[in-house]
Structures are given as C-alpha cells and as structure tokens.
Amino acid sequence: MTKPKHRRIATSTTTTFYTTSIVLRQIAIVCSDAGTTWTFSMTDKATPDPAHIIAPITISKDAEVMTKVSDFKEGIPCEGGLDVVTSGGSPGVVDVWVWIEQPATS
C-alpha cells in the first residue's frame, strides 16, 4: 500500500486523485463543514461509464460521511483513475485520504 494521497476540498468541483489505473485499498473522509445541500461522490474514471465507488449523497451534519473510513480488503480496481465530485448548494469543507496499490503490469 502506498502513502495516502490527501486533498482538502472546499469548492463544488471535480477533484482528480489519479488519472491512471489503480486498485483502491482504503479511503478516509472527514467533513468539518457540511455546507448547504452540498453533494459528494467518488467515481472510477473508466470510460465510457464511470462507476460510483461512493454514490452521490447530500452532506449534512447528520450524514454518515461526516467521518467515514472504508477498508477494501480485496481492493477495488479503478481502470481510469479516481475522481471526487462535489456539487450543489453552498460548499463546505471535506478532507479525503486515499490509499492505493498500483496494478501489476505484465
């Protein structure tokens, strides 16, 4: 497993973590400000249809994403890289850490 990659997101935007194929091992998400009707999702950038790792959810003070750690023992292959997408009302602040493994090359 690699050293985690961290991003602090405080705008409604697409934040790209990786642009090449990876195996997602673990994520940690901490939301210190929920904003107003702000949504969060995490997607595999594979084409033509990006797959949701975390489907779009509205962040609120009661949301499960306020602090979330997910450990994927078998790993989730992300063929096109990894994006975090935030959108909607007024932005808040969310910190995201991602641990990956580079896929084996043949």
Secondary structure, 3 states (H helix, E strand, C coil): CCCCEEEEECCCCEEEEECCCEEEEEEEEEEEECCEEEEEEEEECCCCCCCEEEEEEEECCCCHHHEEEEEEEEEEEECCCEEEEEEEEECCEEEEEEEEECCCCC
